[in-house]
Amino acid sequence: MRHFTSVKDIGDLHAALQEALAVKADRFAYQHLGRNKTLIMIFFNSSLRTRLSTQKAAMNLGMNVIVLDINQGAWKLETERGVVMDGDKTEHLLEAIPVIGCYCDVIGVRSFARFENKADDYEEKIISQFIQYSGRPVFSMEAATRHPLQSFADLITIEEYKKKARPKIVLTWAPHPKALPQAVANSFAEWINAIGYELVITHPEGYELDPRFVGNARVEYDQRKAFEGADFIYAKNWSAYTDPNYGKVINTDRSWTVDAEKMALTDNAYFMHCLPVRRNMIVTDEVIESPQSIVIPEAANREISAQVVLKKILESL
């Protein structure tokens, strides 16, 4: 595997899941792959789980790790072509990327949607330039439209907790005070569609996702109806995708918060969320602290998803 930006890059998904379980059983079995290899992790946006889990995964594989926070200890980077750089941007991405490539063997990039231009976001202009100009394998630590390391960890978690071969999984929108990207929701839908499980996406009108990510999922505007008989509830906020409201908050209806009354409609479903989570906006204290909440094991599996991806990349070098 040369680059990793979506589920399509991982190869056979069932084989990848088995590989993940093997890695989890012996995290230090492949240190020879990363010996004398360097990973540079580049963050255009904040991170907790992604930073810690990916660095730990690289260390498990014997890699050296360098972390670069753009705009915090590095020059501010211009990303657009043809601009006169007379503002606060000191260096252009077109010089920075190949320079970064000189110092490492693998590059991880985290760059959220900016909500300035929908086409730019959905063309993945930032991570695409790293792939084009770095000369190194590049993997996504969350991009504008997808968060594949998170979705892989989500799927590993579902495999560990599912009680039937083909569980019913509900991706539910929930209120949030700020405009958030569609990346986690897009990616989660893409991975669940790829594995072939029953997927229902529920949200208020106006929060429809890009149809290419919705895929075979059933869209249900009645949240309670969607929850009926579910095996897993995955809560996440996202801002509007459709024009003219792209990147905007158009609804903060607290009736969409996941609470115990709604969870009682499910088949004793597990509750999932990528974290960080706004308590009593996305989900009530009662639900996230319940025995059916698996948000911590889900977060722990971020180390495993990152390690499988890095392992596959290192094996291709």
TAPE-V797707 format. One record per backbone hydrogen bond with DSSP energy under -1.0 kcal/mol. NH is the residue of the N-H (numbers start at 1). CO is the residue of the C=O. Records with the same first field share a line. If there is no record, write none. Layout:
NH->CO + CO
//
This chain:
4->138
9->6
10->7
16->12
17->13
18->14
19->15
20->16
21->17
22->18
23->19
24->20
25->21
26->22
29->26
33->30
34->61
37->34
39->64
40->106
41->66
42->108
43->68
44->110
52->48
53->49
54->50
55->51
56->52
57->53
58->54
59->55
60->56
61->57
62->59
63->58
64->37
66->39
68->41
70->43
72->69
78->91
86->84
90->76
91->76
93->78
95->92
96->92
97->93
99->95
100->96
101->97
102->98
103->100
105->38
106->38
107->137
108->40
109->139
110->42
111->142
121->117
122->118
123->119
124->121
125->120
128->124
129->125
130->126
131->127
132->128
133->129
134->130
139->107
140->4
141->109
143->146
151->147
152->148
153->149
154->150
155->151
156->152
157->153
158->154
159->155
160->156
161->157
162->158
169->198
170->232
171->200
172->234
173->202
186->182
187->183
188->184
189->185
190->186
191->187
192->188
193->189
194->190
195->191
196->192
197->192
198->167
200->169
201->218
202->171
207->204
213->210
214->210
215->211
217->214
218->199
220->201
226->222
227->223
229->265
230->227
231->168
232->168
233->270
234->170
235->272
236->172
239->180
240->248
245->242
247->240
248->245
256->253
257->254
258->282
263->259
264->260
265->262
266->263
267->230
268->266
270->231
271->292
272->233
279->277
280->283
281->278
282->278
284->258
288->284
289->285
290->287
293->290
294->271
298->294
299->295
300->296
301->297
302->299
303->300
305->301
306->302
307->303
308->304
309->305
310->306
311->307
312->308
313->309
314->310
315->311
316->313
317->314
//
